[in-house]
Every structure is written in C-alpha cells, then in structure tokens.
Amino acid sequence: MTLPNDRKIVVEVMIRPEDMARGMMYRESLAPDRGMLFFHASPGRYPYWMHNCKIALDLIWLDADHRVVEIVASAPGCEKPADQCPSYGGTKEARYVLELAGGLAARYGLTLGVKVDF
C-alpha cells in the first residue's frame, strides 16, 4: 500500500468474516511499516471495536475510491468483557478500513480526502 509522500507499508488483507472479526486481537505490537486492511463486500457504515486488542490503533475508513473519509486516532485497546468495549467510527460510508499503530496516521499524512493506493 502506498500512503501520501510515497510512504509504502505492508498490509495484511482481511476479507473473510472470521478474519475480519479477529483483526488485531491479542497482538502485542504493530510495526511502523505494517498495517491491516479490511475489505468490506460493499460500501456501508462500519463501526469498529477494540475488544481483546492490546495496543492503541489508528482506524482509517476509506471509500470505494480509496479516499480517507474518517479517522479515529489512537483508539485504545479494550481487554474488558465484549459488552463493555466501545465502538469507534463508522459514521461515514466506507468500503475499506485501515488499521495502523496508534499515532501513525498523522505522521504519515493521512487526512480526510487523501487518497491511498492499493
């Protein structure tokens, strides 16, 4: 994946529902040159939660044209019971969601309207 300023990162692609549900659960870290990209079958409003995540993540929603439509910076991990973990974002129509280590979206120049290539 290529971010603004030609910054390249390697992403794990999540397509299957069971992989998307697991996402970043139980991971202890996420390297600065890595991310996770979720492919939804169709555009929609997709809130995400941080249940069983151990690290803070930047959540970036992208539309069908790969433009950033929403960002939640440094969403904290939640190791509480599932019903006590909040959801984040999903207020704009999106097709993809990119997860990066907390704080990297701003460092990499990801802002509303920016296009990423993949």
Summary of the structure (lengths in Angstrom):
residues: 118
radius of gyration: 13.1
end to end distance: 4.8
largest distance: 39.8
contacts: 343
relative contact order: 0.28
helix: 14%
strand: 42%
